[in-house]
Amino acid sequence: MGKGASAEIGLICPFCSAPYRGIVPSNIAQIKCKYCGGTFSVSSYFRETAPRCPNHPDLFGTSLCNDCGGHFCTQCLEMYELKTNGTAATLYLCPNCLRHRKLGKANAIVFMGIFFIVAFGLFWLLISPMAPPEGGLMVLIILLFAVVAIIYGIWKRGSILLEEDRAKTSKENSFQN
């Protein structure tokens, strides 16, 4: 195996070729495979060259974030269910990439509301001189929907940021105890 290959691939069981996805402390000498039950040693070369988790430097980064490709321990990655065009996939994301995805969804809701306000506002300005008076009710309903979407998107964004603050505060409190 090439010098950089073992660090990029991670730990692979020599008996069944299954990747080891568990937490690997940096001072461990042997690992038991969860698939075949075989015990194999962690080479000193791997301990020197394997990437470390940026959040837990005492652990090897045996898992990759599907968005940024960074090496993280299994404690850091969270599952994210992605559904597009009738297909579903499970992604493993680091905390930063998960935050960006959640905030992206909330921002999309806000931008959709703004788009409806601008589009239908311009539409109403163009047709208002020739539109019957009861036509304004439809535009008012659409604008109300747009305002509700903007408020919901802002609330969703705020709840995501508040959840992050709570998680940071609980981590700080656990470190102090």
QUIRAHU-V476167 format. One line per field, one symbol per residue. psi: psi as a letter, one per 20 degrees, with the letter a starting at -180 (. if undefined). A space follows every 50 residues. Layout:
psi=???
This chain:
psi=prgighhhhbpppigikpqojrpoqijqhqqppigijqpqqoqhgghhiq qqphhniiqqniqqphgijqpqrihhpqppopopliqqqpqoqrhghggh gghhgghhgghgggggggghggghhhihhjqqhihhhghggghggggggg ggggggghhghhggggggghgghhhh.
